[in-house]
Structures are given as C-alpha cells and as structure tokens.
C-alpha cells in the first residue's frame, strides 16, 4: 500500500507513504513482529521511521502506525502511538526499511504542538504544526 499526503496538508514537499490510523481497539490488541528502530524523525507532517528486522527482502512486510485515540491532558497534550510490523519472512538477513506516516490526523484542535510517545522508542518527540 503506497499513498501520499495531499500537498495541501503538508508544510513541505516530502511525500508520506501512509497515514497514521487512529483506533483504540487496534492499538490495545495489536502485536508487532520484532523490529528495531534505527531513526525516528519528523519532516513536516510526516513521521519518518527507519527500522531493521530479519527477513528475506522485506517486500512482503506490512506495517501500520497506530494512535491510541486518547489525548493526555498535559501542556502540551500527548498522544500515544505504536508501529506494528507484520513479518512472515523466514530468512535470517537483516533488512532496513524507511516508511513515513502522515500524522496530521492526530493534531489536537486549538493547539499547535503535541508530544508523541512512540512505543519501543526511547524518546518523546514534539510535533509542531
């Protein structure tokens, strides 16, 4: 699946691969196959994730970036997210991939920044929009 952000929704020309999914039930019940983040950064409205996992070539992997649907009432507000990788490849090579996700759907109305807490990533990120 390869979709791009609408240019009107972007502060720059960086295309997002996918869009964050806001789904409390999926967030709570989803289990990811093993991966390791190598880099997480913001580029406009896109969150760019670089990660590694074992596999053959990574072409059959599917991935979702999901938000819990809840907003922690702090200043600035906080969102809780996780990256879910489905990897059924049975090879031992270590594959690196990069994916970007449009995170504009999780913006909090009336605010211009939120803190992103990403499961299995040691740092929080500040998303300014």
PyMOL commands that set and color helices and strands:
alter all, ss='L'
color gray80, all
select helices_A, chain A and resi 7-9+24-29+104-106
alter helices_A, ss='H'
color red, helices_A
select strands_A, chain A and resi 18-19+21-22+36-43+46-55+62-72+78-86+93-102+113-118+124-128
alter strands_A, ss='S'
color yellow, strands_A
deselect
rebuild
show_as cartoon
